[in-house]
Amino acid sequence: MGEIFTTLALVALGGALGSAARVLVAQFVTQWLGDAFPWGTLVVNVSGALMIGAMVPALTDIQSLTDGRAAPPGAALLIVGLVGSYTTVSSFSLQTLALIEEGAWRAVIGNVLGSVLLCLAAVFLAAAAVSALMGAG
């Protein structure tokens, strides 16, 4: 039973850090690039995909995070907690809805396709790079 409390504490700590980082990064990017397009959320989600892609091969395996088993401590802190709270599908969804309501269809398509394709590319490239580095060491 103590293991579950340790896992929960690690996830909570990572979650606090990840959510704070999400706000800082999104605000910085929005101030830099403007708010006509949800650039902050796009940068957060793509960078989060890059992070998770790099962390999974270094800390655990995909199956342990998707089949309901308890995540190892490093994965609980960094992947489930930090990256899980850093990335933001809910913000992506809400901002996409706002673009739909504005009738900004090019931005809607750009946001949806850009988010999905860039996040998939980021997670794939990071996982491949870390796996290659770990195999070479």
C-alpha positions in Angstrom: 0.0 0.0 0.0 2.9 2.3 0.6 4.0 2.0 -3.0 0.8 3.6 -4.2 1.2 6.6 -1.9 4.8 7.0 -3.2 3.6 6.9 -6.8 0.8 9.3 -6.1 3.2 11.8 -4.4 5.5 11.6 -7.3 2.7 12.1 -9.8 1.4 15.1 -7.8 4.9 16.7 -7.6 5.4 16.2 -11.3 1.9 17.5 -12.0 2.5 20.7 -10.0 5.8 21.3 -11.9 4.3 20.4 -15.3 1.2 22.6 -15.0 3.3 25.6 -13.9 5.7 25.1 -16.8 2.7 24.9 -19.2 1.4 28.3 -18.1 4.9 29.9 -18.3 5.7 28.4 -21.7 2.3 29.1 -23.2 2.3 32.7 -22.0 5.8 33.3 -23.2 5.0 31.9 -26.7 1.7 33.9 -26.9 3.5 37.1 -26.0 6.2 36.4 -28.5 4.0 35.2 -31.4 0.6 36.8 -30.6 -2.8 35.3 -29.9 -4.4 35.2 -33.4 -3.5 31.5 -33.4 -3.1 29.2 -30.4 0.7 29.1 -30.7 1.3 28.7 -27.0 -0.7 25.5 -26.8 0.8 24.1 -30.0 4.3 24.7 -28.7 3.5 23.1 -25.3 1.9 20.0 -26.9 4.7 19.5 -29.4 7.4 20.0 -26.9 5.6 17.7 -24.5 5.4 15.0 -27.2 9.2 15.5 -27.7 9.8 15.1 -24.0 7.6 12.0 -23.6 9.2 10.5 -26.7 12.6 10.9 -25.1 11.6 9.8 -21.6 9.8 6.6 -22.4 12.7 4.7 -23.8 15.0 6.0 -21.0 12.6 5.3 -18.1 10.1 2.6 -19.0 8.2 1.0 -21.8 5.1 2.1 -23.5 3.1 -1.0 -22.4 3.7 -0.2 -18.7 2.1 3.3 -19.2 -0.9 2.1 -21.3 -2.0 -1.2 -19.7 -2.9 0.0 -16.2 0.3 -1.2 -14.4 1.9 1.1 -11.9 4.5 3.3 -13.5 8.1 3.0 -12.2 9.0 6.0 -9.9 10.9 8.0 -12.5 8.1 7.5 -15.0 5.5 8.4 -12.4 7.2 11.7 -11.7 8.4 12.7 -15.2 6.0 11.1 -17.7 2.7 10.7 -15.9 3.0 13.8 -13.6 5.2 16.4 -15.3 4.5 15.7 -19.0 0.9 14.6 -18.3 0.1 17.9 -16.7 2.3 20.0 -19.1 0.5 18.9 -22.3 -3.0 20.1 -22.7 -5.5 18.5 -25.0 -8.3 20.3 -23.2 -6.8 23.7 -24.1 -6.3 22.5 -27.6 -9.9 21.4 -27.8 -11.3 24.7 -26.4 -9.1 26.9 -28.6 -10.1 24.9 -31.7 -13.8 25.3 -30.7 -13.2 29.1 -30.4 -11.7 29.1 -33.9 -14.7 27.2 -35.3 -17.0 29.7 -33.7 -15.1 32.5 -35.3 -15.3 30.7 -38.6 -11.5 30.7 -38.9 -11.5 27.4 -40.9 -7.9 27.7 -42.1 -6.7 28.1 -38.5 -8.9 25.2 -37.4 -7.4 22.9 -40.0 -3.9 24.2 -39.3 -4.3 23.7 -35.6 -5.8 20.2 -35.8 -3.4 18.9 -38.5 -0.4 20.8 -37.1 -1.0 19.6 -33.6 -1.5 15.9 -34.5 1.2 15.7 -37.1 3.8 17.7 -35.2 3.2 15.8 -31.9 3.4 12.4 -33.6 6.6 13.4 -35.4 8.1 14.8 -32.2 7.3 11.7 -30.1 8.6 9.4 -32.9 11.8 11.3 -33.5 12.6 11.7 -29.8 11.9 8.0 -29.0 14.0 6.9 -32.0 16.9 9.2 -31.0 16.9 8.1 -27.4 16.6 4.4 -28.2 19.5 4.7 -30.7 21.6 6.5 -28.2 20.9 3.9 -25.5 21.6 1.1 -27.9 24.9 2.7 -28.9 26.0 3.1 -25.3 
